[in-house]
Amino acid sequence: MDGVHWPCRGVAEHAYCPRLFYYMTVEGVFVPSADTEQGAGTHRRVDRPSEAPPPLDAASKAGRGKSAMEKLEEGDPANDPERPRSVRSLALTSDRLGLTAKLDIAEIAGTTAIPVEYRKGRPKRPWGFAPPVDDMMEEARLLPGPEPWPTDRVQLGLQAILLEEAGYTVTEAFLYYASERLKLRVVVDDALRREALAELEAAKRAAAGERPPPLVNDPRCPRCSLQPICLPDEINHQRLTALTVGGEGVDEQTTPRKLWPPRDDGIHVVLQREGIRVGVRGQSICVTDKEGQVVRDLPLANVESLAVLGGVQVSTQALTAFADQEVPVAFLTAAGRLVAMMDPLGPTSAAVRAAQVRVLDRPERALELARAVVVAKIVNQRTLLMRNHASLPGRVAADLQESASAAERAVTIDELRGHEGNAAATYFAHFAGMLKEGVKEIALRFDANGRRRRPPPDPVNAVLSFGYSMLSNECTVACRLASLEPTIGALHATRPGRPALSLDMMEPFRPLIADSIAVAAFNRGELSEGHFLDTAAGCALTDAGRKAFFGAYGRRMDTEVRHPAFDYRLSYRRMLMLHARLVAAWLVGEIPTLAFLTTR
Ligand code: SF4
């Protein structure tokens, strides 16, 4: 880390949460939240750079008229053009300390400087709430007053040190908490300097080490925008459970709180009609047909992912807009095979990818991951059959249970593949039994063919293949967002162009998502013989068939399901993301074991 200059705001974040500091400063991960957007709004007003600070020998006439702090108290001090000695957005750096800072405001008077920082929120109150201002009770008056948060003090301390290195004298600093229009004074003394420098050293040590563990049951986590990436409670649940003997003695602190919203509110767009075009108009994504008529107008900010199938045109401007918003764009063939993905150059954790290569290169560790996905897949196949088969022979469930147990004991990947193959043969031999009387013809065709992929010979095989392709695309997106390299897997061997890890990840979800969609869509009559074309290249969905499929697919991905270990509900799409992030946590050693979603 030699030669790196740490931003003092980042160092202050280390005091708030070392893991947050690591994510933001070392891995470059940042997720905006309502709080950060409001904070950015507050800073936009003070961040417009003003003129440079006056030279030290000329700066002696400060104090004429109202001071910047007086104007600041009046509400909008940053817009006053007559504030030549209130320098906004002052950038300072120290090679000696390896530290940089951008001060919201520095009030310069002669050789004296006063740093001023803006915060959109409230100050710290030792009693934890703000007493009513108009109706203040006597008891509340006796309580200690509001005070700056420790992180804010550290930031001001570091700014003061940088100003002193530049030759100024700094004896005090101010924090302005915008939501209460409250200005608090901080004395700059040796104690503050020591505290700030100690935090800087701790931050440098943390940056050179491994990602720190998450805070335990901390009230800061629910408001932290990195929470869906950090997964504090989920990781602590697994980490701390493993630290106790046999999982006993775990107190309720390790039971995950339900911090994630069960679904995202974003739009996942799939475009498949030949000849349509995707462009950008202002802040919207505009989809037009061959004649140039607008078919769809979508707010860009709400789009979470885009998948285009076959001959859909996407303009360079639209691709750039998606890249700016870090929206992954998947390009698939008309049959749903993923051929390329636009992967925005957003934050990517090199630590996770390095760990993936290191860990999966060791056969015994690769086997752990492969075992986890195969066991969960077989358990889910068994559950789907038991739930939907009209007359499942008793031995089938027992055979699948035995395959799952044997997979759990497998000592090589080849042995594991053998158990997976046996289970698949049993499962697909009874798959057609999940289809109802009304689709008997379709069921009979599948029974006669069995599971066949290339080319799919009948409607059920066609829907299964199409569903697996879409699922593999979802898993690739989840891998990318979790900083995983999709081409390096465990169960699936790495081959050029093969998303081996995505294929591994999707194994437990095949029965839960793709197979389930096929069974439900045929049984409900959403898909029927008329939605398929038999060609020399096999049986394929028509345009109308694909449209019907995507209706069922979207609903399934939005369906919420309970996680058996964490005991909260998430949509299937969020489950994929959760599992990708847990795989990343396992690879970097944050959690000791892996288990994939199984349902009852
Ligand atoms: S979720 Fe909690 S532990 Fe994770 S970075 Fe945020 S504050 Fe730190």
Boltz pocket constraint, residues with backbone or C-beta under 6 A from the ligand:
constraints:
  - pocket:
      binder: B
      contacts: [[A, 17], [A, 18], [A, 19], [A, 20], [A, 213], [A, 214], [A, 215], [A, 218], [A, 220], [A, 221], [A, 222], [A, 224], [A, 225], [A, 226], [A, 227], [A, 230], [A, 231], [A, 232]]
      max_distance: 6.0
